Amino acid sequence: AATASGLAATAETIRAPRSIINGRTGSMRSYTFSRFPLQDFKLVKDAFGGTINDVVLAAVSGGLRQYLLAHDEDPDEPENALQALCPVSIRDETERTALGNRLALLLVKLPIDEPNAEERLARVRQTVDRLKARRQAVGADFLLKLAGFAPSTLHAMVARASLRQIGFNMVVTNVPGPQFPLYFRGARLVEAFPVAFLYEGQYAAIAIFSYMGWLNFGYLADAHGLPDVQVLAKSVEKSFKDLVRAAKRHEAFTAEVESAAPKPASKPARTAARRPASAGARRR
């Protein structure tokens, strides 16, 4: 019953508005990539709270905002709002040591109308936390689990049919990878950049994969619908750098406040009382 109600709730999600990153998908693709130190994402997360995935979505939101502005589109207008389909982990604290993944799909409205980087992250956190609390990801989780019980063809048909009923402008998927080197027949894997997929009616998809201390972004685009995918990648890069600068300012301000705070007065050292000299000692 819970799965059925979750699926129904997902299907009833408001359809995503049309955007310049949407249209009739062609057969030609373009691709570019970028990479960022994982430590910088942790810096932002530790400064403002949330998860690595929240920081990713905030960076993507800022990048899309800049991309729309570069194409004379107003990201503050409601008709230009963007909604992303995002696989997320729904593990709780009691499942940290369990084997396998517990993933679900969330439909996240990206705060592209927010010009402030820190506020964008705060809004992403609020949105994702609210969706998780409402268990709105259960229906999509059911589609993922179906793969274990049905032939792959049937699974693909059901997934496509269900996803047509909901609205999203693009896929943004973040896959945590190993932070230790991988080898194949003695050859070390130096870098790995992910490739997402395009749904019909979409011009762009972003996949993120972490490996050996780096977060690697892969941008797949319809070659005709979105011919300047490099501009989108540069916009996301600038957006993330804005977050890092905000986190460093926050870190410096916190350190300054802590150093200026009055320290508790230290107690005076206790002096040991001298024992009076004995009569014999005084005579000597």
MARVO-5470 format. One line per 8 residues: number of its first residue (from 1); their letters; for each residue x, y, z of C-alpha. Coordinates in nm, 3 decimals. Layout:
MARVO-5470
NUM	a	X/Y/Z | ...
END
This chain:
MARVO-5470
1	aatasgla	0.000/0.000/0.000 | 0.284/0.237/0.089 | 0.453/0.166/-0.245 | 0.131/0.222/-0.437 | 0.058/0.549/-0.260 | 0.416/0.664/-0.314 | 0.391/0.589/-0.685 | 0.063/0.778/-0.705
9	ataetira	0.213/1.077/-0.523 | 0.507/1.081/-0.765 | 0.278/1.060/-1.068 | 0.076/1.355/-0.942 | 0.380/1.583/-0.927 | 0.327/1.910/-1.114 | 0.454/1.884/-1.467 | 0.777/2.068/-1.534
17	prsiingr	0.747/2.385/-1.744 | 0.908/2.390/-2.085 | 1.251/2.550/-2.103 | 1.522/2.626/-2.356 | 1.691/2.306/-2.237 | 1.388/2.108/-2.356 | 1.260/2.025/-2.702 | 1.246/1.749/-2.957
25	tgsmrsyt	1.549/1.529/-2.891 | 1.759/1.442/-3.195 | 2.007/1.160/-3.257 | 2.334/1.357/-3.232 | 2.510/1.408/-2.898 | 2.781/1.635/-2.762 | 2.976/1.581/-2.442 | 3.214/1.766/-2.215
33	fsrfplqd	3.345/1.719/-1.864 | 3.502/1.896/-1.567 | 3.642/1.796/-1.230 | 3.657/1.947/-0.883 | 3.840/1.852/-0.562 | 3.611/1.650/-0.337 | 3.761/1.837/-0.042 | 3.606/2.161/-0.171
41	fklvkdaf	3.261/2.002/-0.167 | 3.323/1.885/0.188 | 3.432/2.238/0.280 | 3.099/2.379/0.159 | 2.902/2.100/0.325 | 3.077/2.147/0.658 | 3.032/2.525/0.644 | 2.660/2.532/0.565
49	ggtindvv	2.533/2.181/0.643 | 2.357/1.933/0.419 | 2.512/1.662/0.204 | 2.755/1.642/-0.086 | 2.455/1.585/-0.312 | 2.292/1.905/-0.182 | 2.607/2.098/-0.275 | 2.605/1.937/-0.621
57	laavsggl	2.244/2.041/-0.682 | 2.316/2.395/-0.558 | 2.613/2.424/-0.797 | 2.406/2.291/-1.088 | 2.122/2.531/-1.001 | 2.358/2.828/-1.009 | 2.510/2.708/-1.335 | 2.169/2.676/-1.499
65	rqyllahd	2.079/3.024/-1.376 | 2.390/3.169/-1.543 | 2.327/2.966/-1.858 | 1.973/3.104/-1.891 | 2.096/3.459/-1.833 | 2.360/3.411/-2.104 | 2.077/3.322/-2.345 | 1.862/3.623/-2.249
73	edpdepen	1.619/3.409/-2.050 | 1.499/3.536/-1.713 | 1.554/3.263/-1.447 | 1.333/3.457/-1.206 | 1.024/3.404/-1.422 | 0.800/3.114/-1.307 | 0.771/2.980/-1.663 | 1.149/2.925/-1.667
81	alqalcpv	1.152/2.716/-1.347 | 1.344/2.389/-1.377 | 1.281/2.053/-1.214 | 1.545/1.779/-1.201 | 1.508/1.405/-1.160 | 1.768/1.309/-0.898 | 1.856/0.962/-0.770 | 1.925/0.995/-0.395
89	sirdeter	2.011/0.765/-0.108 | 1.726/0.699/0.137 | 1.932/0.507/0.391 | 1.881/0.603/0.752 | 2.132/0.581/1.037 | 2.032/0.221/1.117 | 2.122/0.104/0.764 | 2.475/0.240/0.733
97	talgnrla	2.636/-0.104/0.759 | 2.381/-0.283/0.536 | 2.492/-0.421/0.201 | 2.368/-0.284/-0.130 | 2.218/0.052/-0.216 | 1.886/0.207/-0.119 | 1.825/0.458/-0.391 | 1.514/0.646/-0.491
105	lllvklpi	1.426/0.915/-0.740 | 1.333/1.263/-0.627 | 1.185/1.541/-0.836 | 1.368/1.850/-0.713 | 1.268/2.201/-0.811 | 1.600/2.376/-0.867 | 1.625/2.726/-0.710 | 1.754/2.897/-1.024
113	depnaeer	1.567/3.214/-0.926 | 1.799/3.265/-0.626 | 2.103/3.486/-0.704 | 2.282/3.417/-0.373 | 2.492/3.100/-0.366 | 2.450/3.032/0.005 | 2.073/3.083/-0.012 | 2.052/2.849/-0.312
121	larvrqtv	2.214/2.574/-0.108 | 1.980/2.639/0.184 | 1.677/2.609/-0.045 | 1.808/2.287/-0.200 | 1.852/2.140/0.148 | 1.500/2.239/0.249 | 1.349/2.093/-0.068 | 1.533/1.761/-0.051
129	drlkarrq	1.469/1.718/0.321 | 1.099/1.791/0.271 | 1.068/1.540/-0.014 | 1.245/1.271/0.187 | 1.027/1.339/0.490 | 0.713/1.304/0.278 | 0.842/0.974/0.140 | 0.774/1.112/-0.206
137	avgadfll	1.060/0.899/-0.338 | 0.894/0.566/-0.258 | 0.713/0.533/-0.591 | 1.035/0.581/-0.787 | 1.217/0.343/-0.552 | 0.960/0.082/-0.650 | 1.057/0.121/-1.016 | 1.421/0.059/-0.930
145	klagfaps	1.336/-0.249/-0.722 | 1.122/-0.387/-1.005 | 1.442/-0.475/-1.193 | 1.497/-0.762/-0.950 | 1.157/-0.919/-1.020 | 1.084/-0.855/-1.387 | 1.264/-0.897/-1.721 | 1.471/-0.595/-1.818
153	tlhamvar	1.246/-0.516/-2.117 | 0.935/-0.508/-1.900 | 1.117/-0.299/-1.641 | 1.222/-0.046/-1.905 | 0.869/-0.024/-2.043 | 0.715/0.032/-1.698 | 0.980/0.288/-1.603 | 0.936/0.487/-1.924
161	aslrqigf	0.556/0.477/-1.900 | 0.565/0.598/-1.540 | 0.821/0.871/-1.598 | 0.614/1.010/-1.885 | 0.344/1.087/-1.632 | 0.567/1.316/-1.431 | 0.751/1.630/-1.522 | 1.122/1.697/-1.514
169	nmvvtnvp	1.346/1.905/-1.733 | 1.667/1.709/-1.690 | 1.845/1.432/-1.502 | 2.113/1.514/-1.244 | 2.267/1.201/-1.096 | 2.551/1.186/-0.843 | 2.715/0.846/-0.792 | 2.966/0.811/-0.505
177	gpqfplyf	3.270/0.618/-0.623 | 3.573/0.461/-0.454 | 3.837/0.682/-0.298 | 4.105/0.419/-0.358 | 4.267/0.328/-0.693 | 4.110/0.066/-0.917 | 4.312/-0.163/-1.144 | 4.239/-0.379/-1.447
185	rgarlvea	4.502/-0.636/-1.544 | 4.767/-0.428/-1.373 | 4.664/-0.097/-1.533 | 4.554/0.171/-1.290 | 4.236/0.367/-1.356 | 4.351/0.729/-1.350 | 4.023/0.912/-1.411 | 3.660/0.820/-1.473
193	fpvaflye	3.401/1.056/-1.618 | 3.035/0.953/-1.621 | 2.785/0.974/-1.907 | 2.418/1.020/-1.827 | 2.130/0.968/-2.071 | 1.875/1.193/-2.236 | 1.504/1.136/-2.207 | 1.288/1.229/-2.502
201	gqyaaiai	1.217/1.601/-2.493 | 1.536/1.692/-2.307 | 1.854/1.857/-2.429 | 2.088/1.809/-2.131 | 2.175/1.564/-1.854 | 2.447/1.586/-1.591 | 2.615/1.291/-1.421 | 2.866/1.315/-1.136
209	fsymgwln	3.105/1.044/-1.019 | 3.355/1.070/-0.733 | 3.690/0.892/-0.757 | 4.022/0.931/-0.578 | 3.948/1.264/-0.414 | 3.779/1.425/-0.715 | 3.421/1.486/-0.824 | 3.402/1.433/-1.199
217	fgyladah	3.115/1.597/-1.388 | 2.997/1.468/-1.726 | 2.763/1.683/-1.939 | 2.567/1.510/-2.216 | 2.364/1.726/-2.455 | 2.161/1.710/-2.771 | 2.407/1.843/-3.028 | 2.148/2.059/-3.204
225	glpdvqvl	1.916/2.150/-2.919 | 2.200/2.259/-2.688 | 2.506/2.314/-2.907 | 2.706/2.504/-2.643 | 2.731/2.241/-2.370 | 3.075/2.380/-2.279 | 2.905/2.705/-2.173 | 2.682/2.507/-1.937
233	aksveksf	2.986/2.330/-1.790 | 3.169/2.660/-1.737 | 2.859/2.807/-1.574 | 2.838/2.520/-1.325 | 3.210/2.560/-1.253 | 3.165/2.931/-1.177 | 2.862/2.856/-0.960 | 3.058/2.604/-0.755
241	kdlvraak	3.348/2.847/-0.710 | 3.096/3.097/-0.571 | 2.992/2.837/-0.313 | 3.355/2.767/-0.219 | 3.425/3.139/-0.173 | 3.113/3.175/0.042 | 3.222/2.877/0.253 | 3.570/3.021/0.304
249	rheaftae	3.425/3.356/0.409 | 3.196/3.177/0.652 | 3.489/2.975/0.786 | 3.705/3.287/0.830 | 3.421/3.476/1.001 | 3.356/3.186/1.239 | 3.725/3.165/1.327 | 3.738/3.542/1.387
257	vesaapkp	3.435/3.532/1.616 | 3.577/3.241/1.811 | 3.914/3.412/1.854 | 3.749/3.737/1.968 | 3.524/3.567/2.221 | 3.634/3.635/2.581 | 3.813/3.339/2.726 | 3.718/3.219/3.073
265	askparta	3.940/3.368/3.342 | 4.204/3.126/3.454 | 4.211/3.041/3.821 | 4.516/3.168/4.013 | 4.773/2.901/4.076 | 4.756/2.759/4.425 | 5.079/2.800/4.621 | 5.179/2.518/4.849
273	arrpasag	5.184/2.617/5.217 | 5.525/2.588/5.376 | 5.562/2.372/5.677 | 5.713/2.562/5.974 | 6.072/2.468/6.046 | 6.122/2.241/6.345 | 6.288/2.374/6.659 | 6.593/2.161/6.590
281	arrr	6.625/2.305/6.242 | 6.601/2.662/6.375 | 6.882/2.597/6.621 | 7.107/2.473/6.343
END
